[in-house]
Amino acid sequence: MFVTQVNDIQGVGNEEIFPTINSPREFSRHLITLRVDGGVPYRCFGSGLVQKTENSVGQEWTLDSEREVASYTIMFALVPAADTRYREGSVAGVPVRIMAFVGGASIDAAFSELDSWLPQLQADIAPFPMPRGLSIFLTSSGGGMEYYGGSVTSVPAMSHEVFHMYFACSAVAATYRDSWWDEAITSWYDRSYPAYLVPINEGYQSNMVSGRSPIAVGFDSRAYYQGCQVMETLAQRLGGREAMIHFLSRVYRDHAWSPFSTMDLAAYYREYSGIDVSADFRDWFYRGNVAATGAAVMPVPEDQKVDLTPPPAVLEKYGSEKEGGQ
């Protein structure tokens, strides 16, 4: 079994291990062939269209993203069928496929969770943007990571990761350092950090964007906290949450699949509201130092690593086989 470690809080994803592009804006269509030698049945799903093909030697699937996407958003799961549970369904017209380890997280709980808010999310922002729906590899604990049309996530992190189907996977940042806004918007919308859902401190300055190379993978972790506060500041200037959601819907509908930068977002806000925030954006994201003057006191972020560790029964199964073969 092979997995890679993802830490969403630190902005460390698979793109750090398997770098395929220098910038999120460099879209590519992905055509991937996945093969398993041997007769043990496997399950496979992931981003885009995944189809099992005929192969006389082993098991084979093809994955086709069907359109050009940011390469860091491609996901697939290929796991022995006997070690997993799998269910397909539909939520608010969205095809949903959920896989979990036997003895792991509850697929029923995940479908129930999606039922409770996915219809509202579509009403707020736009119809679900992924043409093949949603593929989720459900973990028992930890955080999550978003991908084009899919996520590896726990149930508590699922609303955050599914919102990223809009901001991160289809409305895409121009560079990695600009991707603070997809985390900030997502955290603000799903109220991930209610204690920090207050306007940014007066006089706040940081180098959240300017302190990073445009081609370095990941983003500044202040996106979750101070970024969330920036979104609340913009919301209050518009008149509140409902007005801000309407603005985000407009941004999404006008600019999905057309990557944009931090200052582009400031321009969209001015075009929508007539309020010029360009000077604020320069202070909030470009003019500060590492200490970030005026920053709120922030605790050490809770570890949100994606935990793909199988349940003990699955681990013991393969441990026994390994010992028996020695």
Beta strands, then each sheet from edge to edge (+ up, - down):
strand 1: 27-28
strand 2: 31-37
strand 3: 42-46
strand 4: 49-53
strand 5: 58-64
strand 6: 69-70
strand 7: 76-80
strand 8: 84-91
strand 9: 94-101
strand 10: 134-138
strand 11: 144-147
strand 12: 150-153
sheet 1: 1+ 6-
sheet 2: 2+ 5- 4+
sheet 3: 3+ 7-
sheet 4: 8+ 9- 10- 12- 11+
end
